[in-house]
Each structure stands twice: as structure tokens, then as C-alpha cells.
Amino acid sequence: MRTPLIERRRFLAATAALPVVAVSGVPAWAADGAATRTTDDERRARRVLDDLIARDGLPGAQAVVTRPGGRTTQVLAGAGDLRTGRPYPHDARLRTASNTKTFTATTVLQLVAEGRLALDEPISRRLPWVPGKATVRQVLRHESGFHDFTEDVNEHARGHYRARDLARGALRRPSRFEPGERWEYCNTNYVLAGLLIEAVTGRPAENEITRRVIRPLGLRHTFWPRYPEQGLRGPHARAYMPPGHTEVNWINTSVVGTAGALVSTGRELNTFFRALLGGRLLPPAMLAEMRRTVPADIAEGARYGLGLASFPLPGGGVFWGHGGTIEGTRTRGGVTGAGLAVTVAVNEIAADPHGSQHLMDAAAAILRSH
């Protein structure tokens, strides 16, 4: 869902950090599902997670690192279930939240590459009920000026929501600025992007994204939960919110849709972002358009393109990814130019207003140390 803006306030969380523990007989380091000798890189990643848990009072955390050759290592810390003491699980399924936007944008750009859509055409050409002159590019880059529907309806809402109804409700509200005037994160843009996919292809956006992106990459654990489905299929950590580690028991996935509903794993998010940045999903011209960025206040030094963001690395350089935040789950990560990928996930939204930046810093530190 919507990525919190960075705030400059003092750490507020008072909960104590939990120790790092083993995972059902699998050590806190595992490569491709099997125990291996601990490397210096993995020790450094473990220290990063330890520090993150202690700093923000989180139950648990996971870092999934995929090297350029494809070898994947998972580093696990803390608790996946506070009631039972079960540790953070290996290969955990998680709600990807706004990482979904990159899947949606990739599909839109595939349609552009096929000549079925143009980046600089008004979206009203395909969706005539949308007011104004916002273009496909401005929608994907969060420059439309549309009101964000998540200010009125959130993932706790009951009842099934259709994407068109969410978008229409948002568009009845006054625009925040003229299209192209500035950048502002807005989930309405990616509900509209999903509706664009449907208008062009004649098929449900979720089905088209699965056909074009998820299935070709063999992402077996990446799926669209169907309302009112609540369970995550496979091992997963319980999700919590402050204060007092309140367990999250309800997420209305029909609210978030093509803006944030996907479920996946850290391993499969790495596979997706490596494939995208490696040129397997888009032709070079479209990937270049995706990487044309403007300053964005989702993290320190961040820049946002067409459903893809760049983030600074310590000591210089950038990595490319997105990140996501939904009730009880937050992920940050991406891919370096060398093809090294990381996804860091936590199972609580920190009380500290800097929690989003702390997680981004953890992802950057792990990438830098490998």
C-alpha cells in the first residue's frame, strides 16, 4: 500500500528486541534450502538484521540474497510467531504490497512495446470516464495528480471492492495538482494501470500479469489472493502492528488489487527484479523508459521511474527495486547493476516513523557488504 513519507522524529518504540533463533532445525543461514558453512557475508547480513530488530523493536526479519550466478541465501532472525515462539520461517510467503506495482507497470510497458498503447497518450483514450489529460506515463510515474483512494478506503474495509469503483470514487475527489506538475505517490494510479491492461487486452489484469510475467519466470509461490482469502499458502510469519505487537488478522486484498495485492517470497521477488533489470521482460527501449526517474520522497535519495525506483548505495552507486508496506508486513530491496539482489522483510510495521528508512538502509547495507 501507500509508502509512508520519511519523518524526522525520535524513535518511539519501547518494545524489546527478540534474539536470533534457528528455524525448525534449519540454521539461521541457509543456501537454496540447505544448510551451508556460514560465510563472512552472511555474518554481516545477520548483524544488519540484529541491529534492525533491536533498533525498531520488531519481532523478526528475513534477508534473501541472490548472487549474480543465481545462488540464493536466506538469513533469518527473530520470531515468526510471538504466541508460540516459532522462529521466522525459511522461504516465508509474504504480502508484497507495493512491489505489485512493478509487475503491473511491466505489463503495461509490454503492451506499449507491442504498439497497443502509447506512453504519452491520455489514459482517457482507453478509459473515457477518467477526467483530465493525465497520460499513461504520468500515471505510471505518479505524476497524475489524482486523489489517492487509500485515504478513504483501506485494507481493513469489509466487503468486495471492484477496481473501477475504487478508481471512480477517487476521481470524484478534486485532483491534487495538474498532471505532470510534480511527483506524489498515489495508489489510484496503479488501480487505473490495471484497468488500462484490461481495456487493451480484454482480460482481467491479474490474469494478464500472471500470463506475461509470473508464469514465464516460473514464480510458483507468487499469486493473487482472492477475496476474502486470508491465509498465505505455505510457511509464513504472523504479521503484527504496534502498539503491543497486535496481530493482523484481516487484509482485504480486493482493496489493493493491482496496486498491492500480490503474495510472493523474497526469493521470487529477487528472481523477478533480476529478470526485469536483466532485460528478460522488456525490450531495451522500454526498460530505459522505466528507468527515467524523477526525485521521490519514498526514501533518502530515492528516484522514481515507471513503477521502478532507484536507491543510493553506501559509498556510491544505486540499486533498483520498489518495496512495499501493508498492515503487518514491510519489504525493501532491489538489484544492483552487477545482478546482486536482496529482499529484506519484517513482520511488523515499526512504531518509529523512520522505520521505512531503517529497512531500506538495511537492504542497502547488505547489498554493499556482498
BALOBA-1460 file (C-alpha; in Angstrom, 3 decimals):
// residues 370
<rec num="1" residu="m" x="0.000" y="0.000" z="0.000"/>
<rec num="2" residu="r" x="0.989" y="3.599" z="0.323"/>
<rec num="3" residu="t" x="4.615" y="4.095" z="1.289"/>
<rec num="4" residu="p" x="4.919" y="6.301" z="4.390"/>
<rec num="5" residu="l" x="6.826" y="9.531" z="3.938"/>
<rec num="6" residu="i" x="10.052" y="9.887" z="5.866"/>
<rec num="7" residu="e" x="9.592" y="11.819" z="9.100"/>
<rec num="8" residu="r" x="12.292" y="13.304" z="11.307"/>
<rec num="9" residu="r" x="11.076" y="12.265" z="14.721"/>
<rec num="10" residu="r" x="12.801" y="10.439" z="17.546"/>
<rec num="11" residu="f" x="12.492" y="6.691" z="17.965"/>
<rec num="12" residu="l" x="9.196" y="5.946" z="19.771"/>
<rec num="13" residu="a" x="9.078" y="2.180" z="20.057"/>
<rec num="14" residu="a" x="9.715" y="0.801" z="23.519"/>
<rec num="15" residu="t" x="9.468" y="-2.930" z="22.840"/>
<rec num="16" residu="a" x="12.455" y="-5.164" z="23.416"/>
<rec num="17" residu="a" x="14.214" y="-6.950" z="20.584"/>
<rec num="18" residu="l" x="13.971" y="-10.705" z="20.280"/>
<rec num="19" residu="p" x="17.044" y="-12.914" z="19.883"/>
<rec num="20" residu="v" x="18.069" y="-14.588" z="16.646"/>
<rec num="21" residu="v" x="16.975" y="-18.201" z="16.645"/>
<rec num="22" residu="a" x="17.235" y="-21.309" z="14.484"/>
<rec num="23" residu="v" x="14.430" y="-22.290" z="12.104"/>
<rec num="24" residu="s" x="12.903" y="-25.708" z="12.777"/>
<rec num="25" residu="g" x="16.235" y="-27.432" z="12.538"/>
<rec num="26" residu="v" x="17.488" y="-25.192" z="9.714"/>
<rec num="27" residu="p" x="20.168" y="-22.758" z="10.822"/>
<rec num="28" residu="a" x="19.715" y="-19.005" z="10.582"/>
<rec num="29" residu="w" x="21.717" y="-19.174" z="7.350"/>
<rec num="30" residu="a" x="20.609" y="-21.421" z="4.510"/>
<rec num="31" residu="a" x="21.525" y="-21.530" z="0.841"/>
<rec num="32" residu="d" x="18.857" y="-22.803" z="-1.566"/>
<rec num="33" residu="g" x="17.132" y="-24.682" z="1.240"/>
<rec num="34" residu="a" x="20.204" y="-26.495" z="2.566"/>
<rec num="35" residu="a" x="22.487" y="-25.727" z="5.460"/>
<rec num="36" residu="t" x="25.917" y="-24.466" z="4.472"/>
<rec num="37" residu="r" x="29.002" y="-23.153" z="6.224"/>
<rec num="38" residu="t" x="28.470" y="-19.585" z="7.386"/>
<rec num="39" residu="t" x="30.292" y="-17.007" z="5.288"/>
<rec num="40" residu="d" x="31.506" y="-13.551" z="6.274"/>
<rec num="41" residu="d" x="28.780" y="-12.061" z="4.042"/>
<rec num="42" residu="e" x="26.116" y="-13.963" z="5.930"/>
<rec num="43" residu="r" x="27.534" y="-12.925" z="9.300"/>
<rec num="44" residu="r" x="27.409" y="-9.306" z="8.191"/>
<rec num="45" residu="a" x="23.800" y="-9.719" z="6.998"/>
<rec num="46" residu="r" x="22.920" y="-11.292" z="10.344"/>
<rec num="47" residu="r" x="24.371" y="-8.304" z="12.185"/>
<rec num="48" residu="v" x="22.318" y="-5.981" z="9.974"/>
<rec num="49" residu="l" x="19.119" y="-7.855" z="10.873"/>
<rec num="50" residu="d" x="20.052" y="-7.976" z="14.569"/>
<rec num="51" residu="d" x="20.559" y="-4.219" z="14.552"/>
<rec num="52" residu="l" x="17.279" y="-3.635" z="12.696"/>
<rec num="53" residu="i" x="15.272" y="-5.738" z="15.150"/>
<rec num="54" residu="a" x="16.887" y="-4.059" z="18.143"/>
<rec num="55" residu="r" x="16.516" y="-0.556" z="16.731"/>
<rec num="56" residu="d" x="12.818" y="-0.816" z="15.833"/>
<rec num="57" residu="g" x="11.593" y="-3.385" z="18.378"/>
<rec num="58" residu="l" x="10.459" y="-5.834" z="15.687"/>
<rec num="59" residu="p" x="9.507" y="-9.488" z="16.193"/>
<rec num="60" residu="g" x="11.526" y="-10.859" z="13.274"/>
<rec num="61" residu="a" x="13.217" y="-10.240" z="9.953"/>
<rec num="62" residu="q" x="14.466" y="-12.069" z="6.887"/>
<rec num="63" residu="a" x="17.049" y="-11.212" z="4.235"/>
<rec num="64" residu="v" x="17.086" y="-13.158" z="0.970"/>
<rec num="65" residu="v" x="20.227" y="-12.578" z="-1.104"/>
<rec num="66" residu="t" x="20.589" y="-13.803" z="-4.691"/>
<rec num="67" residu="r" x="24.047" y="-13.561" z="-6.240"/>
<rec num="68" residu="p" x="24.684" y="-12.823" z="-9.934"/>
<rec num="69" residu="g" x="25.052" y="-16.530" z="-10.676"/>
<rec num="70" residu="g" x="21.647" y="-17.280" z="-9.134"/>
<rec num="71" residu="r" x="22.707" y="-18.816" z="-5.789"/>
<rec num="72" residu="t" x="20.280" y="-17.706" z="-3.078"/>
<rec num="73" residu="t" x="20.992" y="-17.435" z="0.640"/>
<rec num="74" residu="q" x="18.477" y="-16.669" z="3.367"/>
<rec num="75" residu="v" x="19.357" y="-15.075" z="6.696"/>
<rec num="76" residu="l" x="16.651" y="-15.319" z="9.352"/>
<rec num="77" residu="a" x="16.326" y="-13.536" z="12.675"/>
<rec num="78" residu="g" x="13.811" y="-13.300" z="15.496"/>
<rec num="79" residu="a" x="10.282" y="-14.612" z="15.799"/>
<rec num="80" residu="g" x="7.735" y="-15.522" z="13.181"/>
<rec num="81" residu="d" x="5.024" y="-16.195" z="15.777"/>
<rec num="82" residu="l" x="5.003" y="-14.459" z="19.147"/>
<rec num="83" residu="r" x="2.347" y="-16.758" z="20.618"/>
<rec num="84" residu="t" x="4.290" y="-19.962" z="20.079"/>
<rec num="85" residu="g" x="7.837" y="-18.621" z="19.858"/>
<rec num="86" residu="r" x="8.175" y="-20.156" z="16.397"/>
<rec num="87" residu="p" x="11.133" y="-18.559" z="14.627"/>
<rec num="88" residu="y" x="10.916" y="-16.604" z="11.397"/>
<rec num="89" residu="p" x="10.356" y="-19.299" z="8.742"/>
<rec num="90" residu="h" x="12.597" y="-20.258" z="5.875"/>
<rec num="91" residu="d" x="11.274" y="-19.318" z="2.402"/>
<rec num="92" residu="a" x="8.429" y="-17.363" z="4.004"/>
<rec num="93" residu="r" x="5.460" y="-16.300" z="1.906"/>
<rec num="94" residu="l" x="4.708" y="-12.614" z="2.333"/>
<rec num="95" residu="r" x="2.405" y="-9.881" z="1.128"/>
<rec num="96" residu="t" x="4.477" y="-7.918" z="-1.351"/>
<rec num="97" residu="a" x="2.282" y="-4.801" z="-1.095"/>
<rec num="98" residu="s" x="3.531" y="-2.107" z="-3.482"/>
<rec num="99" residu="n" x="6.123" y="-4.354" z="-5.125"/>
<rec num="100" residu="t" x="2.997" y="-5.367" z="-7.059"/>
<rec num="101" residu="k" x="3.195" y="-2.034" z="-8.873"/>
<rec num="102" residu="t" x="6.358" y="-3.085" z="-10.691"/>
<rec num="103" residu="f" x="4.615" y="-6.217" z="-12.005"/>
<rec num="104" residu="t" x="1.712" y="-4.049" z="-13.186"/>
<rec num="105" residu="a" x="3.970" y="-1.431" z="-14.795"/>
<rec num="106" residu="t" x="5.974" y="-4.150" z="-16.564"/>
<rec num="107" residu="t" x="2.810" y="-5.495" z="-18.163"/>
<rec num="108" residu="v" x="1.708" y="-2.015" z="-19.271"/>
<rec num="109" residu="l" x="5.129" y="-1.430" z="-20.833"/>
<rec num="110" residu="q" x="4.956" y="-4.751" z="-22.657"/>
<rec num="111" residu="l" x="1.725" y="-3.504" z="-24.246"/>
<rec num="112" residu="v" x="3.476" y="-0.260" z="-25.188"/>
<rec num="113" residu="a" x="6.325" y="-2.228" z="-26.763"/>
<rec num="114" residu="e" x="3.759" y="-4.160" z="-28.806"/>
<rec num="115" residu="g" x="2.279" y="-0.919" z="-30.140"/>
<rec num="116" residu="r" x="-1.054" y="-1.478" z="-28.414"/>
<rec num="117" residu="l" x="-0.673" y="1.521" z="-26.107"/>
<rec num="118" residu="a" x="1.402" y="4.721" z="-26.106"/>
<rec num="119" residu="l" x="3.171" y="6.186" z="-23.084"/>
<rec num="120" residu="d" x="2.149" y="9.742" z="-23.892"/>
<rec num="121" residu="e" x="-1.479" y="9.134" z="-24.776"/>
<rec num="122" residu="p" x="-4.112" y="10.280" z="-22.257"/>
<rec num="123" residu="i" x="-5.484" y="7.355" z="-20.290"/>
<rec num="124" residu="s" x="-8.947" y="8.763" z="-21.038"/>
<rec num="125" residu="r" x="-8.490" y="7.441" z="-24.596"/>
<rec num="126" residu="r" x="-8.875" y="3.910" z="-23.169"/>
<rec num="127" residu="l" x="-10.878" y="4.806" z="-20.061"/>
<rec num="128" residu="p" x="-13.240" y="7.580" z="-21.221"/>
<rec num="129" residu="w" x="-14.730" y="8.098" z="-17.776"/>
<rec num="130" residu="v" x="-11.377" y="9.337" z="-16.399"/>
<rec num="131" residu="p" x="-11.319" y="13.160" z="-16.310"/>
<rec num="132" residu="g" x="-8.367" y="15.339" z="-17.342"/>
<rec num="133" residu="k" x="-5.364" y="14.717" z="-19.562"/>
<rec num="134" residu="a" x="-3.089" y="12.522" z="-17.431"/>
<rec num="135" residu="t" x="-1.029" y="10.262" z="-19.677"/>
<rec num="136" residu="v" x="-0.022" y="6.636" z="-19.290"/>
<rec num="137" residu="r" x="3.493" y="7.806" z="-18.422"/>
<rec num="138" residu="q" x="2.232" y="10.219" z="-15.760"/>
<rec num="139" residu="v" x="0.073" y="7.524" z="-14.198"/>
<rec num="140" residu="l" x="2.944" y="5.025" z="-14.006"/>
<rec num="141" residu="r" x="5.340" y="7.664" z="-12.625"/>
<rec num="142" residu="h" x="2.918" y="9.046" z="-10.016"/>
<rec num="143" residu="e" x="2.611" y="12.417" z="-11.713"/>
<rec num="144" residu="s" x="-1.143" y="12.288" z="-12.433"/>
<rec num="145" residu="g" x="-2.325" y="14.447" z="-9.542"/>
<rec num="146" residu="f" x="-5.209" y="12.074" z="-8.782"/>
<rec num="147" residu="h" x="-6.594" y="11.696" z="-5.275"/>
<rec num="148" residu="d" x="-5.381" y="8.516" z="-3.526"/>
<rec num="149" residu="f" x="-8.285" y="6.198" z="-2.750"/>
<rec num="150" residu="t" x="-6.448" y="4.752" z="0.274"/>
<rec num="151" residu="e" x="-7.233" y="7.985" z="2.118"/>
<rec num="152" residu="d" x="-10.895" y="6.912" z="2.031"/>
<rec num="153" residu="v" x="-10.788" y="3.090" z="1.912"/>
<rec num="154" residu="n" x="-8.081" y="0.940" z="3.484"/>
<rec num="155" residu="e" x="-7.170" y="-2.724" z="3.659"/>
<rec num="156" residu="h" x="-9.284" y="-3.214" z="6.811"/>
<rec num="157" residu="a" x="-12.507" y="-2.431" z="4.913"/>
<rec num="158" residu="r" x="-15.110" y="-5.196" z="4.672"/>
<rec num="159" residu="g" x="-16.879" y="-6.223" z="1.513"/>
<rec num="160" residu="h" x="-15.641" y="-6.841" z="-2.011"/>
<rec num="161" residu="y" x="-14.341" y="-3.805" z="-3.935"/>
<rec num="162" residu="r" x="-14.095" y="-3.579" z="-7.714"/>
<rec num="163" residu="a" x="-11.123" y="-1.711" z="-9.170"/>
<rec num="164" residu="r" x="-13.371" y="0.501" z="-11.283"/>
<rec num="165" residu="d" x="-15.393" y="1.526" z="-8.224"/>
<rec num="166" residu="l" x="-12.250" y="2.379" z="-6.253"/>
<rec num="167" residu="a" x="-10.944" y="4.491" z="-9.130"/>
<rec num="168" residu="r" x="-14.273" y="6.236" z="-9.730"/>
<rec num="169" residu="g" x="-14.545" y="7.088" z="-6.039"/>
<rec num="170" residu="a" x="-11.067" y="8.637" z="-6.058"/>
<rec num="171" residu="l" x="-11.712" y="10.572" z="-9.260"/>
<rec num="172" residu="r" x="-14.812" y="12.181" z="-7.796"/>
<rec num="173" residu="r" x="-12.472" y="13.959" z="-5.402"/>
<rec num="174" residu="p" x="-10.598" y="17.094" z="-6.576"/>
<rec num="175" residu="s" x="-7.197" y="16.493" z="-8.168"/>
<rec num="176" residu="r" x="-4.238" y="17.479" z="-6.026"/>
<rec num="177" residu="f" x="-2.347" y="19.134" z="-8.895"/>
<rec num="178" residu="e" x="-2.248" y="19.303" z="-12.671"/>
<rec num="179" residu="p" x="-0.778" y="16.243" z="-14.433"/>
<rec num="180" residu="g" x="2.995" y="16.479" z="-14.708"/>
<rec num="181" residu="e" x="3.258" y="19.360" z="-12.237"/>
<rec num="182" residu="r" x="5.020" y="17.277" z="-9.589"/>
<rec num="183" residu="w" x="5.538" y="13.773" z="-8.155"/>
<rec num="184" residu="e" x="3.282" y="12.301" z="-5.468"/>
<rec num="185" residu="y" x="2.790" y="8.647" z="-4.578"/>
<rec num="186" residu="c" x="-0.786" y="7.567" z="-5.329"/>
<rec num="187" residu="n" x="-2.282" y="4.077" z="-5.314"/>
<rec num="188" residu="t" x="-5.124" y="5.194" z="-7.576"/>
<rec num="189" residu="n" x="-2.572" y="5.337" z="-10.402"/>
<rec num="190" residu="y" x="-1.956" y="1.604" z="-10.237"/>
<rec num="191" residu="v" x="-5.608" y="0.656" z="-9.981"/>
<rec num="192" residu="l" x="-6.003" y="2.678" z="-13.191"/>
<rec num="193" residu="a" x="-2.969" y="0.925" z="-14.698"/>
<rec num="194" residu="g" x="-4.678" y="-2.401" z="-14.072"/>
<rec num="195" residu="l" x="-7.848" y="-1.101" z="-15.727"/>
<rec num="196" residu="l" x="-5.742" y="0.029" z="-18.709"/>
<rec num="197" residu="i" x="-4.428" y="-3.532" z="-19.066"/>
<rec num="198" residu="e" x="-7.998" y="-4.820" z="-19.063"/>
<rec num="199" residu="a" x="-9.155" y="-2.191" z="-21.591"/>
<rec num="200" residu="v" x="-6.342" y="-3.063" z="-24.013"/>
<rec num="201" residu="t" x="-6.310" y="-6.859" z="-23.672"/>
<rec num="202" residu="g" x="-9.919" y="-7.629" z="-22.827"/>
<rec num="203" residu="r" x="-8.750" y="-9.861" z="-19.977"/>
<rec num="204" residu="p" x="-8.606" y="-9.325" z="-16.190"/>
<rec num="205" residu="a" x="-5.381" y="-7.519" z="-15.294"/>
<rec num="206" residu="e" x="-4.364" y="-10.124" z="-12.718"/>
<rec num="207" residu="n" x="-4.676" y="-12.880" z="-15.336"/>
<rec num="208" residu="e" x="-2.673" y="-10.905" z="-17.880"/>
<rec num="209" residu="i" x="0.126" y="-10.104" z="-15.398"/>
<rec num="210" residu="t" x="0.257" y="-13.784" z="-14.463"/>
<rec num="211" residu="r" x="0.381" y="-14.848" z="-18.126"/>
<rec num="212" residu="r" x="3.035" y="-12.329" z="-19.137"/>
<rec num="213" residu="v" x="5.267" y="-12.085" z="-16.057"/>
<rec num="214" residu="i" x="4.623" y="-14.544" z="-13.245"/>
<rec num="215" residu="r" x="4.229" y="-17.769" z="-15.222"/>
<rec num="216" residu="p" x="7.120" y="-17.233" z="-17.692"/>
<rec num="217" residu="l" x="9.506" y="-16.674" z="-14.778"/>
<rec num="218" residu="g" x="8.317" y="-19.827" z="-13.013"/>
<rec num="219" residu="l" x="7.229" y="-17.953" z="-9.877"/>
<rec num="220" residu="r" x="5.305" y="-20.828" z="-8.288"/>
<rec num="221" residu="h" x="4.655" y="-19.069" z="-4.983"/>
<rec num="222" residu="t" x="3.613" y="-15.705" z="-6.426"/>
<rec num="223" residu="f" x="-0.164" y="-15.410" z="-6.668"/>
<rec num="224" residu="w" x="-3.188" y="-13.126" z="-6.377"/>
<rec num="225" residu="p" x="-5.206" y="-13.949" z="-3.249"/>
<rec num="226" residu="r" x="-8.936" y="-13.924" z="-3.905"/>
<rec num="227" residu="y" x="-11.290" y="-12.059" z="-1.600"/>
<rec num="228" residu="p" x="-11.962" y="-12.979" z="1.176"/>
<rec num="229" residu="e" x="-8.894" y="-15.266" z="1.298"/>
<rec num="230" residu="q" x="-6.738" y="-14.544" z="4.350"/>
<rec num="231" residu="g" x="-4.275" y="-17.416" z="4.602"/>
<rec num="232" residu="l" x="-0.862" y="-17.409" z="2.986"/>
<rec num="233" residu="r" x="-0.243" y="-20.696" z="1.191"/>
<rec num="234" residu="g" x="2.877" y="-22.159" z="2.726"/>
<rec num="235" residu="p" x="5.268" y="-21.144" z="5.535"/>
<rec num="236" residu="h" x="4.879" y="-17.556" z="6.671"/>
<rec num="237" residu="a" x="5.413" y="-15.281" z="9.626"/>
<rec num="238" residu="r" x="2.496" y="-13.859" z="11.544"/>
<rec num="239" residu="a" x="2.094" y="-10.125" z="10.986"/>
<rec num="240" residu="y" x="1.876" y="-7.503" z="13.737"/>
<rec num="241" residu="m" x="1.265" y="-3.817" z="14.296"/>
<rec num="242" residu="p" x="2.222" y="-1.533" z="17.185"/>
<rec num="243" residu="p" x="1.410" y="-0.903" z="19.922"/>
<rec num="244" residu="g" x="1.889" y="-4.145" z="21.767"/>
<rec num="245" residu="h" x="2.549" y="-6.390" z="18.748"/>
<rec num="246" residu="t" x="-1.154" y="-6.508" z="17.799"/>
<rec num="247" residu="e" x="-1.686" y="-9.371" z="15.380"/>
<rec num="248" residu="v" x="-3.069" y="-8.533" z="11.933"/>
<rec num="249" residu="n" x="-5.976" y="-10.862" z="11.177"/>
<rec num="250" residu="w" x="-7.683" y="-9.197" z="8.214"/>
<rec num="251" residu="i" x="-6.392" y="-7.840" z="4.910"/>
<rec num="252" residu="n" x="-8.942" y="-7.004" z="2.210"/>
<rec num="253" residu="t" x="-6.993" y="-7.840" z="-0.920"/>
<rec num="254" residu="s" x="-9.799" y="-6.568" z="-3.159"/>
<rec num="255" residu="v" x="-8.937" y="-3.056" z="-1.967"/>
<rec num="256" residu="v" x="-5.302" y="-3.178" z="-3.051"/>
<rec num="257" residu="g" x="-5.585" y="-5.153" z="-6.321"/>
<rec num="258" residu="t" x="-3.022" y="-4.277" z="-8.996"/>
<rec num="259" residu="a" x="-1.586" y="-1.640" z="-6.650"/>
<rec num="260" residu="g" x="-0.564" y="-4.085" z="-3.922"/>
<rec num="261" residu="a" x="-2.277" y="-7.486" z="-3.620"/>
<rec num="262" residu="l" x="0.401" y="-9.951" z="-4.762"/>
<rec num="263" residu="v" x="1.750" y="-12.619" z="-2.417"/>
<rec num="264" residu="s" x="5.258" y="-13.927" z="-3.093"/>
<rec num="265" residu="t" x="8.548" y="-14.846" z="-1.408"/>
<rec num="266" residu="g" x="11.822" y="-12.985" z="-1.078"/>
<rec num="267" residu="r" x="13.445" y="-15.494" z="-3.428"/>
<rec num="268" residu="e" x="10.807" y="-14.932" z="-6.125"/>
<rec num="269" residu="l" x="10.880" y="-11.149" z="-5.755"/>
<rec num="270" residu="n" x="14.626" y="-11.355" z="-6.374"/>
<rec num="271" residu="t" x="14.005" y="-13.532" z="-9.425"/>
<rec num="272" residu="f" x="11.514" y="-11.009" z="-10.794"/>
<rec num="273" residu="f" x="13.655" y="-7.915" z="-10.279"/>
<rec num="274" residu="r" x="16.771" y="-9.633" z="-11.637"/>
<rec num="275" residu="a" x="14.853" y="-10.715" z="-14.736"/>
<rec num="276" residu="l" x="13.403" y="-7.243" z="-15.220"/>
<rec num="277" residu="l" x="16.705" y="-5.383" z="-14.826"/>
<rec num="278" residu="g" x="18.469" y="-8.065" z="-16.843"/>
<rec num="279" residu="g" x="16.296" y="-7.348" z="-19.879"/>
<rec num="280" residu="r" x="14.264" y="-10.565" z="-19.883"/>
<rec num="281" residu="l" x="10.834" y="-8.920" z="-19.591"/>
<rec num="282" residu="l" x="11.131" y="-5.714" z="-21.617"/>
<rec num="283" residu="p" x="12.997" y="-4.651" z="-24.748"/>
<rec num="284" residu="p" x="15.893" y="-2.225" z="-24.100"/>
<rec num="285" residu="a" x="13.933" y="0.881" z="-25.125"/>
<rec num="286" residu="m" x="11.106" y="0.134" z="-22.678"/>
<rec num="287" residu="l" x="13.473" y="-0.707" z="-19.833"/>
<rec num="288" residu="a" x="15.229" y="2.607" z="-20.480"/>
<rec num="289" residu="e" x="11.867" y="4.400" z="-20.228"/>
<rec num="290" residu="m" x="11.144" y="2.591" z="-16.987"/>
<rec num="291" residu="r" x="14.457" y="3.840" z="-15.583"/>
<rec num="292" residu="r" x="13.881" y="7.502" z="-16.468"/>
<rec num="293" residu="t" x="13.356" y="8.855" z="-12.975"/>
<rec num="294" residu="v" x="12.345" y="11.921" z="-11.010"/>
<rec num="295" residu="p" x="13.109" y="12.684" z="-7.331"/>
<rec num="296" residu="a" x="10.776" y="10.825" z="-4.954"/>
<rec num="297" residu="d" x="10.357" y="11.079" z="-1.189"/>
<rec num="298" residu="i" x="9.866" y="7.359" z="-0.521"/>
<rec num="299" residu="a" x="13.419" y="7.092" z="0.877"/>
<rec num="300" residu="e" x="16.505" y="9.245" z="1.223"/>
<rec num="301" residu="g" x="17.972" y="9.864" z="-2.218"/>
<rec num="302" residu="a" x="15.271" y="7.835" z="-3.988"/>
<rec num="303" residu="r" x="14.166" y="8.471" z="-7.562"/>
<rec num="304" residu="y" x="11.066" y="7.027" z="-9.237"/>
<rec num="305" residu="g" x="10.563" y="5.901" z="-12.811"/>
<rec num="306" residu="l" x="7.705" y="3.909" z="-14.341"/>
<rec num="307" residu="g" x="6.874" y="1.575" z="-11.470"/>
<rec num="308" residu="l" x="10.561" y="1.184" z="-10.609"/>
<rec num="309" residu="a" x="12.706" y="3.186" z="-8.189"/>
<rec num="310" residu="s" x="16.425" y="3.710" z="-7.645"/>
<rec num="311" residu="f" x="18.013" y="3.972" z="-4.205"/>
<rec num="312" residu="p" x="21.553" y="5.021" z="-3.250"/>
<rec num="313" residu="l" x="24.133" y="2.524" z="-2.069"/>
<rec num="314" residu="p" x="26.566" y="3.418" z="0.723"/>
<rec num="315" residu="g" x="29.781" y="4.647" z="-0.834"/>
<rec num="316" residu="g" x="28.239" y="5.337" z="-4.235"/>
<rec num="317" residu="g" x="26.102" y="3.770" z="-6.910"/>
<rec num="318" residu="v" x="22.443" y="2.765" z="-6.828"/>
<rec num="319" residu="f" x="20.233" y="-0.292" z="-6.790"/>
<rec num="320" residu="w" x="16.839" y="-0.703" z="-8.458"/>
<rec num="321" residu="g" x="13.649" y="-2.059" z="-6.916"/>
<rec num="322" residu="h" x="10.461" y="-0.869" z="-5.291"/>
<rec num="323" residu="g" x="9.417" y="-2.035" z="-1.820"/>
<rec num="324" residu="g" x="6.065" y="-2.400" z="-0.139"/>
<rec num="325" residu="t" x="4.208" y="-1.673" z="3.078"/>
<rec num="326" residu="i" x="0.893" y="-3.192" z="4.132"/>
<rec num="327" residu="e" x="-0.568" y="-3.836" z="7.580"/>
<rec num="328" residu="g" x="1.949" y="-6.006" z="9.437"/>
<rec num="329" residu="t" x="4.431" y="-6.545" z="6.602"/>
<rec num="330" residu="r" x="7.138" y="-4.358" z="5.085"/>
<rec num="331" residu="t" x="9.690" y="-5.242" z="2.401"/>
<rec num="332" residu="r" x="12.568" y="-3.327" z="0.860"/>
<rec num="333" residu="g" x="15.221" y="-4.379" z="-1.624"/>
<rec num="334" residu="g" x="16.302" y="-4.482" z="-5.221"/>
<rec num="335" residu="v" x="19.083" y="-5.306" z="-7.663"/>
<rec num="336" residu="t" x="22.495" y="-3.776" z="-8.312"/>
<rec num="337" residu="g" x="23.946" y="-3.253" z="-11.759"/>
<rec num="338" residu="a" x="26.009" y="-6.417" z="-11.239"/>
<rec num="339" residu="g" x="22.869" y="-8.514" z="-10.719"/>
<rec num="340" residu="l" x="23.149" y="-8.923" z="-6.938"/>
<rec num="341" residu="a" x="19.648" y="-8.870" z="-5.402"/>
<rec num="342" residu="v" x="18.254" y="-8.641" z="-1.881"/>
<rec num="343" residu="t" x="14.806" y="-8.609" z="-0.330"/>
<rec num="344" residu="v" x="14.563" y="-7.721" z="3.354"/>
<rec num="345" residu="a" x="11.210" y="-8.395" z="5.020"/>
<rec num="346" residu="v" x="9.908" y="-7.737" z="8.541"/>
<rec num="347" residu="n" x="6.673" y="-8.893" z="10.146"/>
<rec num="348" residu="e" x="5.725" y="-5.679" z="11.916"/>
<rec num="349" residu="i" x="5.431" y="-2.040" z="10.882"/>
<rec num="350" residu="a" x="7.786" y="-0.201" z="13.226"/>
<rec num="351" residu="a" x="6.366" y="2.384" z="15.618"/>
<rec num="352" residu="d" x="9.387" y="4.515" z="14.790"/>
<rec num="353" residu="p" x="8.430" y="6.912" z="11.969"/>
<rec num="354" residu="h" x="11.869" y="6.240" z="10.476"/>
<rec num="355" residu="g" x="11.143" y="2.501" z="10.235"/>
<rec num="356" residu="s" x="10.752" y="2.522" z="6.465"/>
<rec num="357" residu="q" x="14.135" y="4.203" z="6.029"/>
<rec num="358" residu="h" x="15.755" y="1.832" z="8.528"/>
<rec num="359" residu="l" x="14.631" y="-1.132" z="6.440"/>
<rec num="360" residu="m" x="15.871" y="0.490" z="3.243"/>
<rec num="361" residu="d" x="19.215" y="1.179" z="4.928"/>
<rec num="362" residu="a" x="19.393" y="-2.487" z="5.962"/>
<rec num="363" residu="a" x="18.813" y="-3.625" z="2.367"/>
<rec num="364" residu="a" x="21.473" y="-1.209" z="1.080"/>
<rec num="365" residu="a" x="23.967" y="-2.315" z="3.736"/>
<rec num="366" residu="i" x="23.525" y="-5.988" z="2.819"/>
<rec num="367" residu="l" x="23.950" y="-5.256" z="-0.884"/>
<rec num="368" residu="r" x="27.046" y="-3.190" z="-0.187"/>
<rec num="369" residu="s" x="28.637" y="-5.844" z="2.015"/>
<rec num="370" residu="h" x="28.365" y="-8.640" z="-0.564"/>
